[in-house]
Amino acid sequence: MSWSEASFYRRPMTTQRMHLVPTPAQADGIQSIPTVIIGGGQAGLVMGYHLQQAGERFVILDAQPRIGDTWRNRWDSLRLFSFPKYSSLPGWRIAVSSFPTHNEMADYLEAYTRHFDLPVQSGVRVTRLSRSGDDFRLETSHGELRCKHVVIATGGYQIPVVPDFATELDPGIRQLHSSAYRNPDQLAGAVLVVGAGNSGAEIALEATRSDHPTWLAGRHPGQVPFRLETRRARVLIPLVMFAFRRVLTLDTPIGRKMRQPAVEQGTPLVRTKLSDLEAAGVQRAGRVAFVRKGLPVTEDGEVLAPKTVVWCTGYRPEYSWIDLPVTDAAGHPLTERGVSPVTGLYFIGLEFQYAAASSTIQGLDQDARYLLRAMAKQDSTRQVPVQEPAAA
């Protein structure tokens, strides 16, 4: 595929279906499109939905072969924490009766793309983003593009992180990051899960139930004080979702106070509880601090002897392909509610971008609406019809 063969289109706010039409190339042969969204996960699709509803012309570039592959590549037993209402993107609800599995979520995103005819180009990786005069220039695995606006929707969870001392572990100890974990068949002997957040707790519980003696190492992040499957949860979750979208935000004192701990320490346990871990026989251990003679040692001096280590130690962002001054010393984007200091460049799906819900499916809609207003403000030649989100 070349960009001259690709179809980008503008679809006005009407029920009439339009034929796809190619955009003209610049004099230098580089294809031009007003807006490019980089990333075809839920954040990119929500941004695309709102651009389409506003009658804008754009394209979504996604590096994966299929929409939803990021979800398909998660571990086999993964299920979302939210009811279907809160697992759905704007305009079209996911057709499941309970908490979606990772495959159901993947298939929903793919079907959502087809349902709204979103202009997605799959299997296209952006390798460099730079300025070219007043435009942005994108170098991709399928050629170059030029555009006025770029929305980066790749999220902040791109590069798996493991401690430097992981290389000092005995070569006989099997190691894998949670991003590579699929099921207990990958585990051998006693298992050490490092990182006691939601992923770590769920993997540790699954390992123990598969007859692997298991340690779970790390600080306990707290837990949600109710079970998701109960009637109490159905009453409380709408209130929690409202608070996460509208109360715990950068506009409120409590939201600003919570932002740093939320970004640095993660979220409390949602589905798995401490009592579940204890009942299953998961052994708690302190934070793994270093390696001695090939074995992991906790900060309180306990020496562990696992045959498998699963690192549930998170991810770091990777924006080295952006040839513009848009990140801080740690590599995190510099934004104000997703609006970059570089005019025309935006981010969506970041942790606490505006609210506690910003990096979740529930928070994307209001962030996308805000970015659409920001685009209209930065480009006064475009009249973008945007409505404020209705109160939850």
VOGU-3710 file (C-alpha; in Angstrom, 3 decimals, decimal comma):
1> mswseasfyr> 0,000/0,000/0,000  1,131/3,541/-0,723  -0,513/6,695/0,531  -1,628/7,553/-2,986  -3,780/4,393/-2,840  -5,089/5,026/0,651  -8,498/6,578/1,158  -9,004/9,365/3,663  -12,341/11,013/3,894  -14,548/13,638/5,404
11> rpmttqrmhl> -17,930/12,474/6,568  -20,419/15,215/7,508  -22,994/14,839/10,247  -25,594/13,046/8,192  -26,907/9,536/7,840  -26,021/9,506/4,143  -23,027/7,312/3,422  -20,291/8,912/1,333  -17,810/7,300/-1,020  -14,212/7,371/0,080
21> vptpaqadgi> -12,124/9,825/-1,884  -8,341/10,205/-1,962  -6,764/13,445/-0,848  -4,445/15,356/-3,154  -0,716/15,037/-2,721  1,585/17,977/-2,103  3,917/19,142/-4,834  6,731/17,131/-3,236  4,672/13,946/-3,490  3,903/13,670/0,226
31> qsiptviigg> 0,267/12,865/0,924  -1,654/15,448/2,975  -4,525/15,012/5,444  -5,758/17,628/7,956  -5,559/15,417/11,060  -3,683/12,230/11,859  -4,424/10,125/14,938  -1,541/7,863/15,925  -2,828/4,763/17,705  -5,958/2,745/16,976
41> gqaglvmgyh> -6,824/1,578/20,477  -9,852/2,830/22,380  -8,349/6,328/22,807  -7,697/6,756/19,091  -11,118/5,408/18,136  -12,939/7,760/20,518  -10,989/10,711/19,130  -11,815/9,529/15,627  -15,498/9,172/16,464  -15,713/12,789/17,608
51> lqqagerfvi> -13,752/14,109/14,643  -16,082/12,210/12,348  -19,192/13,538/14,098  -17,774/17,039/13,636  -17,345/16,447/9,900  -13,558/16,518/9,986  -11,231/14,696/7,604  -8,648/12,475/9,287  -6,937/9,096/9,360  -6,090/6,745/12,233
61> ldaqprigdt> -2,744/4,962/11,973  -2,274/1,806/14,035  0,869/-0,307/14,194  -0,969/-3,550/15,009  -2,196/-5,856/12,211  -5,776/-5,685/13,534  -7,718/-3,226/15,623  -7,975/-4,675/19,126  -4,709/-6,628/19,018  -3,395/-4,865/22,118
71> wrnrwdslrl> -6,277/-6,464/24,019  -5,927/-9,825/22,258  -2,320/-10,013/23,435  -3,225/-9,889/27,136  -3,354/-12,946/29,387  -6,045/-15,516/28,675  -8,230/-15,065/31,761  -8,229/-11,249/31,793  -11,587/-9,559/32,197  -12,341/-5,855/32,497
81> fsfpkysslp> -13,400/-4,401/35,824  -16,319/-2,399/34,464  -19,910/-3,214/33,535  -20,795/-3,051/29,806  -22,076/0,513/30,175  -18,648/1,646/31,330  -16,740/-0,574/28,881  -18,379/1,037/25,845  -17,167/3,781/23,547  -19,484/6,682/22,647
91> gwriavssfp> -22,303/6,002/20,219  -22,403/2,213/20,306  -22,608/-0,106/23,311  -20,644/-3,325/23,644  -22,938/-6,355/23,277  -22,032/-8,346/26,396  -24,040/-9,039/29,536  -21,228/-8,955/32,087  -17,624/-7,855/32,511  -16,029/-8,181/29,045
101> thnemadyle> -13,146/-10,557/28,450  -10,043/-9,262/26,724  -11,070/-10,947/23,476  -14,594/-9,533/23,656  -13,124/-6,068/24,106  -10,773/-6,582/21,161  -13,594/-7,752/18,897  -15,776/-4,854/20,030  -13,130/-2,284/19,076  -12,778/-3,898/15,658
111> aytrhfdlpv> -16,565/-3,954/15,187  -16,816/-0,330/16,415  -14,376/0,701/13,693  -16,503/-1,003/11,042  -19,786/0,262/12,511  -18,736/3,915/12,150  -16,581/3,442/9,044  -13,634/4,992/10,832  -10,686/5,536/8,452  -8,125/3,232/10,038
121> qsgvrvtrls> -4,883/2,154/8,392  -3,667/-0,943/10,279  -0,113/-2,236/10,234  1,294/1,291/9,845  3,971/2,312/12,336  4,998/5,954/12,705  8,781/6,130/12,995  9,292/9,898/13,171  7,199/12,989/13,780  8,680/16,374/12,965
131> rsgddfrlet> 7,820/19,834/11,697  7,854/20,789/8,038  7,099/24,494/7,858  3,653/25,040/9,327  2,760/21,356/8,982  3,715/18,154/10,723  5,605/15,525/8,785  5,144/11,873/9,677  7,527/9,193/8,497  5,862/5,787/8,600
141> shgelrckhv> 6,456/2,201/7,566  4,241/2,936/4,528  5,638/6,264/3,413  5,272/9,890/4,518  2,303/12,031/5,468  1,848/15,745/6,078  -0,882/17,183/8,296  -1,965/20,220/10,333  -2,915/18,365/13,500  -1,610/15,218/15,208
151> viatggyqip> -3,321/13,398/18,070  -1,086/10,867/19,794  -3,259/8,105/21,230  -0,627/5,488/21,989  -0,956/5,850/25,766  1,830/5,777/28,326  2,188/1,994/28,632  4,593/1,196/25,821  7,879/-0,251/27,085  7,794/-2,984/29,776
161> vvpdfateld> 9,915/-2,073/32,798  11,976/-4,504/34,870  14,573/-3,607/37,513  18,199/-3,406/36,417  19,137/-6,180/38,847  16,928/-8,638/36,946  20,006/-9,498/34,835  21,754/-10,723/38,006  19,216/-13,488/38,663  20,375/-17,071/38,248
171> pgirqlhssa> 20,049/-18,081/34,563  18,016/-21,088/35,670  15,200/-18,807/36,873  12,607/-18,216/34,172  11,691/-14,527/33,823  8,829/-12,847/32,003  7,076/-9,510/32,175  3,316/-9,389/32,697  3,030/-8,142/29,097  4,260/-11,565/27,937
181> yrnpdqlaga> 2,226/-13,628/30,400  -0,665/-15,608/28,888  -1,471/-18,537/31,222  0,053/-20,762/33,951  1,553/-23,106/31,341  4,402/-20,594/31,095  5,258/-21,015/34,767  7,669/-23,518/36,292  7,960/-24,479/39,951  7,665/-21,849/42,660
191> vlvvgagnsg> 6,633/-18,460/41,319  7,584/-14,975/42,462  5,258/-12,233/41,219  6,905/-8,826/41,672  4,408/-5,983/41,882  1,280/-6,217/44,015  -1,117/-4,139/41,918  -4,107/-5,511/40,029  -2,106/-7,423/37,411  0,257/-8,893/39,970
201> aeialeatrs> -2,537/-9,949/42,310  -4,534/-11,622/39,538  -1,515/-13,459/38,117  -0,389/-14,570/41,594  -3,862/-15,906/42,343  -3,946/-17,792/39,030  -0,464/-19,225/39,636  -1,383/-20,480/43,104  -4,612/-22,058/41,902  -2,525/-23,871/39,279
211> dhptwlagrh> -0,503/-25,565/42,052  2,509/-23,281/41,914  3,761/-22,139/45,334  3,626/-18,375/44,909  5,038/-15,245/46,517  3,563/-11,827/45,791  6,137/-9,111/46,473  5,522/-5,402/46,787  3,611/-2,707/48,599  -0,098/-3,354/49,078
221> pgqvpfrlet> -1,913/-0,611/47,103  -5,192/-0,853/49,016  -8,409/-2,349/47,716  -11,911/-1,378/46,639  -14,193/-2,103/49,627  -16,832/-4,091/47,731  -17,135/-7,006/45,325  -17,813/-6,185/41,684  -20,406/-8,943/41,336  -22,645/-7,733/44,171
231> rrarvliplv> -25,788/-5,620/44,225  -23,883/-3,080/46,307  -21,438/-2,619/43,440  -24,265/-1,815/41,011  -25,308/0,997/43,317  -21,832/2,330/44,075  -20,075/2,044/40,718  -22,094/4,833/39,007  -21,136/7,107/41,908  -17,487/6,066/41,638
241> mfafrrvltl> -17,494/6,649/37,880  -18,998/10,113/38,345  -16,320/10,961/40,918  -13,523/9,655/38,689  -14,699/11,739/35,718  -16,030/14,928/37,321  -14,732/15,258/40,903  -11,193/13,856/40,889  -9,906/16,230/38,231  -7,210/18,838/37,780
251> dtpigrkmrq> -9,880/21,488/38,412  -10,517/20,409/42,018  -8,216/20,525/45,079  -8,844/16,851/45,901  -8,135/15,852/42,313  -4,862/17,764/42,162  -3,864/16,211/45,492  -4,574/12,706/44,241  -2,912/13,038/40,858  0,685/12,343/41,861
261> paveqgtplv> -0,071/9,295/44,053  -2,375/7,918/41,354  0,301/8,244/38,670  3,166/6,926/40,803  1,470/4,257/42,943  -1,261/2,903/40,702  -4,823/2,007/41,573  -6,129/-0,116/44,454  -7,056/-3,763/43,952  -10,446/-3,997/42,259
271> rtklsdleaa> -11,508/-7,605/41,635  -8,937/-9,533/43,684  -8,965/-8,947/47,431  -6,356/-9,631/50,111  -8,655/-12,280/51,534  -8,653/-14,063/48,160  -4,867/-14,159/48,125  -4,694/-15,398/51,695  -7,346/-18,068/51,153  -5,516/-19,369/48,073
281> gvqragrvaf> -2,212/-19,561/49,930  -0,338/-16,751/48,183  2,608/-15,763/50,378  3,219/-12,041/50,798  6,770/-10,706/50,608  8,330/-7,283/50,915  9,607/-5,202/48,019  12,371/-6,994/46,108  15,405/-4,753/46,560  18,400/-6,586/45,092
291> vrkglpvted> 19,882/-9,924/44,069  22,334/-11,987/46,140  24,036/-15,050/44,677  21,492/-15,191/41,908  18,430/-15,047/44,171  16,029/-12,137/44,809  16,214/-10,506/48,238  13,511/-8,317/49,781  14,179/-5,018/51,515  13,722/-6,734/54,883
301> gevlapktvv> 16,384/-9,340/54,053  14,233/-12,319/53,058  15,888/-14,478/50,398  13,435/-16,044/47,948  14,101/-19,063/45,753  11,649/-19,054/42,849  11,897/-21,018/39,617  9,868/-18,352/37,767  9,701/-14,570/38,221  6,815/-12,593/36,704
311> wctgyrpeys> 7,603/-8,883/36,637  4,403/-6,874/37,125  6,457/-3,724/37,382  4,714/-1,545/34,861  5,697/0,298/31,729  7,337/3,504/30,657  6,342/5,812/27,802  8,332/5,812/24,589  8,198/8,990/22,550  11,752/9,094/21,180
321> widlpvtdaa> 10,256/9,028/17,671  8,840/12,529/18,239  11,460/14,980/17,012  9,923/17,883/18,929  10,351/19,267/22,488  7,201/17,724/23,976  8,439/15,508/26,851  10,004/16,070/30,264  13,244/14,560/31,578  11,474/11,301/32,419
331> ghpltergvs> 9,990/11,012/28,938  6,418/11,927/29,907  4,460/14,285/27,627  4,243/17,949/28,578  0,588/18,849/28,184  -2,244/20,888/29,609  -5,211/18,546/29,519  -3,634/16,799/26,538  -2,769/19,993/24,656  0,944/20,081/23,849
341> pvtglyfigl> 3,008/23,295/23,910  3,634/22,573/20,206  0,639/24,056/18,404  -1,414/21,404/16,656  -0,085/18,455/18,671  -2,320/16,692/21,200  -2,322/13,621/23,431  -5,189/11,453/24,639  -5,360/8,461/26,981  -2,650/9,595/29,415
351> efqyaaasst> -2,741/8,747/33,111  -4,715/11,499/34,905  -4,597/13,665/31,781  -7,483/15,588/33,260  -9,333/13,229/35,575  -8,730/9,993/37,439  -10,635/8,279/34,624  -8,570/9,770/31,775  -6,550/6,647/30,974  -9,619/4,414/31,178
361> iqgldqdary> -12,431/3,791/28,715  -14,778/5,803/30,935  -12,694/8,979/30,726  -11,887/9,158/27,033  -15,120/10,760/25,849  -14,791/13,993/27,824  -11,076/14,287/27,008  -11,735/13,862/23,278  -14,434/16,547/23,385  -12,027/18,914/25,110
371> llramakqds> -9,326/18,305/22,500  -11,806/18,972/19,724  -12,579/22,353/21,293  -8,839/23,012/21,643  -8,338/22,284/17,944  -11,093/24,716/17,035  -9,568/27,378/19,268  -6,078/26,929/17,801  -7,411/26,992/14,245  -10,002/29,745/13,998
381> trqvpvqepa> -10,584/29,010/10,318  -12,452/25,847/11,214  -15,898/25,891/12,753  -16,130/22,718/14,809  -19,538/21,983/16,364  -18,826/20,647/19,828  -21,251/20,012/22,651  -20,348/19,686/26,288  -20,787/16,125/27,601  -24,009/15,531/29,438
391> aa> -23,729/15,027/33,159  -23,378/11,373/34,140
//
